[in-house]
Amino acid sequence: PEDGRASMFHDPAVMIPSGYSTGMMATEGERALQRAADIVDRVPQPSPVPALTVRTQLGDWYQLRNQPERAGPHYQLAWRAAAQLTEKLDGKSYTDVIFGKPVLLHMVRPEQWNRYAQRPPTEVEVRNVLVELTVDALGRPDAIKLIDDSGDAKRGDRTVASIRNSARYRPRFENGAAVATPGVQLSQPWILLLPPPPTTAPAPPDKPAETPADPATSQSGEQP
């Protein structure tokens, strides 16, 4: 039963009901979030927590669809709601926890980064490509710099290309406004095959020991 449930959530035919397209599902998801936001807005003196939650989700929704101009107003409303909360989360304010640093929302991993993931652990190793970048005020990567290519320039190039083409962040906010954040690091793992163990040539067979000559036999052949 567990295997059946797991496969269900990875089968596109099961996930999307008959008569629905991916675009229709996305539209319905957006409408559901908008309805939730409308409900929160209609409540007299609403608690900041529901407003913070739904506005952050709406901002992330548009950010994931590469629409930062639509995400921004929702993030600003979420930040204002977070600023009203005096409680702390692990000693930090809500604004610091949710908007204190860029949050990676989406990235298409480089092709074949986990090609050998099904191999036994004794046959593989994990190497990490390290990249440093600036997350701009729109949540997009900028000024990408390769710090460590893990020993292979192609792995480094593929990682940088994936970040540049697909990475989307929730930007950091200061005083209710999105700002650029330099020095953000991202580590991309690569699962690689270990080199085969070195083969050793078989040792040559031992030479048979020489049999010493019989003194009596050698003397019998001597001339007087």
N, C-alpha and C positions, 0 to 999 in steps of 0.2 A: 504493500500500500504506500509506503513512504516513497519508493521508487516511482510509483505511478503519479503521485502528487508532484514530485520533483520534475518529472518529464512534462507534466501538464504546463508548468510555468515557463518551459523553454520551447513550447510548440506554438508558433504564431497562429496556427489554425485554431488552437484551443483558446488562446488569449483574446482574439478578436472575434466577437459574436458574428453570426451570419448576418449579412446585410450591412455591416459596418466596415469602413475603411480606416486605415491608420489616421488619415486626416480628420475623419469624423470623430474618432476617439479623442484626438488632441483637442478638437473644438469642444467636445463635451467636458473634457477635463478643465479647460479654461473657464467654461460657463459655470461649472460647479464651484470653482474657486471664487469667481466673481459673485456668485450668489452668497457664498459664505461671507465675503467681505461686506456685501450689502446688509446682511443680517446683523453683523457686528456694528455697522455704522448706524443702524436704526435703533439700537439699544440706548436708552437714556443713561448717560454717565457709564459707558461700558468699561469693563476692566481692561487695563492695558494688555494683559496676556493674550486674549483672543485676537486683538488687533495686531499685536506683534507677530503672532503665529501666522495668521492668514496673509498679512501683507508681505512677510518674508517669503512665504510659499509662492505668492503671486510674482514677486520679484524674481525668485529663482526660476519660475516657470518661463517667464519671458527671456531671462538671461540664457537659459538652456536653448532657446530657439533663436539665439543671436539677435535679440531685439532689446538692446540695453536702453534705448530711449524710452521704451515702455516699462522696463524694469525699474528704472531710476525713481519715479514717483512713488512706487510701492515700497521700495527700500527706504525712502525718506520718511514715509508714514510709519514704517516699522521701527526706524531709529527713534522717532519721537515717542512712540509707545514704550520702547525699551528705556528711554530716558526718564519716564515717569515711575519706573519701578525702583524702589529703594532696597529691595532684597538683593542678596549677593549669591552668586553661583561660584562655589569654591573660592570665595574671597574676591571675586571679580564682579563688576557691574554687568548688567545685561547688555549694555551697549558695547562693552569691551569683549564679551564672550561672542556675540553674534556679528559685530561689525568692527572688532578691534584689529583684525588682520584679514587678508584675502582668503577666501574659502574656495578651493577647487570644486566646481560643480560637475564638470564633464571634461573628459579627454579620451579620444580614440587612441588606444595603445598602439605602438608600432607593430607592423605586421610581423608575425612569427616570433614575438618576444617570448611566448610560452610554448614554442613548438615542441619542446621535449618535456612538457609538464607531466606526462604520463609515464615517463621512464622511472625506474627505481631510484631512490635517493642516492644510492651508491654510484650511479652512473652520471649524475649531473651536478652542476654547481650554479650558483646565482651570482651574477656580477651586476653592478649598478652603474648606470650612466647618470652623472650628476650635472644638472643644468641650473644656471642662475638667470633670473629674469626680473623685469619690472612688470607688475600688474597695473595697468593704467586705470583711470577713473571710470572707464566703461567695463572694466573687468576682463580686458583682453591682454594677452602676453605681448610684451615689447622688450626690445634690447636684450634678446636672448643670447646668452653666452654659455658655451660648453666648458664645464669645469673639469670633468673627467669622462673620457669616452670608454672606460672600462677595458682599455687595451685594444679597441677596434674602432677605427675611424668611421666605418660604415654604420656601426651601431650608434655612434654618436650622432651622425647626420640624420639617421632615421628618427631618432628620438627628438631631435630639434625640430624636424619637419612636422612630426605629430603634434608637438606642443604648439607650434606656430599656426597650424591649420585647424586645430580642434579644441584647444584648451579654453575653457570658459570659467571665470571666477566670479564670485560675489565680491565686489570691491570693498576695500577698507573705507570706513567713514570717520571723519573728524568733524565734530560740531554739526552733525546732520548733513554733511556734504561728502560725496564720494571723492577720494583722493588717490593719486598714484602711489604705489608702494614699491620701491626698489629693493633689490637684494633678496627676493623671494627664491628659495631653492626648491627644486623638484627632482626627486630621485626615481628613475625608471629601472625596475629590475629586468634582467634578461636571464632566462633559464637556458643553460648551455651544457652540451655534452662534455664530460671529462675526457681528456685524451686517453687512449688505451694504454694499459701498463706496458712498460718496455719488456720485450721478449729477450730471454737469455739463451744463448746457443748452448746445446747440450755438451756436457763435458766429454772429451775424447775418452774412449775405453782405455783402461790400464793395460800397459804392455805386460805380456807374460814374463815372469822372472826367468833369467837364463840359468840353465842347469850346468853346474861346474863339471869340468872334465874329470873322468876317473883316473887317478894317478897311475894305477896298475895298467890300465889300457894304454895310456900314453907312453909308459916305459917299455911295454912289450914291443913297440914298434921301433925302438931305438937300435941302431947298429952297434955291435961290440967294438 
